[in-house]
């Protein structure tokens, strides 16, 4: 291929686009609607504990905030 990568690929490499994609993937990956294990963790950690863990894994809050 001549002239480098197509715009569809280079646009997806934009830092803002990568960050948005990462947020979407994390939101889906650590969602109780997608993975039923999160509802089971409510029984082990309590609903608020599981919510904090999900938030940390999604990147919603800094790790130090959970302490």
N, C-alpha and C positions, 0 to 999 in steps of 0.2 A: 504494500500500500504506500502510495506517495503522499507527502504533505502532512504526515502525522496522523494522530487519532481523529476520528470523526467527532463533531461537536457533541453528539449525544453522550459520548464517553467522557470527554473533557469537562463538560458542564456538570456531570455527576461527581467529578473529582473536586469541585469547589468545596472549601472547608465548611461553609454554611450548609450546603446540600448534604455533605457527609454527616454533619452533626444532626441534621433533621432526620436523615435516614436512620442513624443510630438510635435516636429517641423513639422512632416508630417501631423499630425492631425490638428494642428493650421493653417498650410498653406491651407489645404482643407476647414476647417471650415470658415475661414475668406477670402475666395477667391471670387472675383466677377464672376469667371467662374462657381462657384458652387451655390452661393447664389445671386440672382439678386438684393437683397436689397442694395448691395454695389454700384451698378450703380445709384440707386435712391439717395443714400447719396451724390453722386457727386453734384447733384443739390442743396442740402441743405448746404453742407460744402465746396463745391468746390472740384475739382479733387485732389488737393494737400492735402486738409484737410482730405478727405476720405482716401487717401493713408497713411497719417500719422497715422490715427486711426487704419487702418488695420495693419500697421507695429507694432504699440504698442500692439495690441491684439495678433499678431503672435509672439511677443517677439523679433522682429527684432532690436529694439532700446530701450534703457532704457527710462523710463517714464520721467525723468528730461530733456532728449534731446528734447522733444516735446514742452517744455515751451517756 
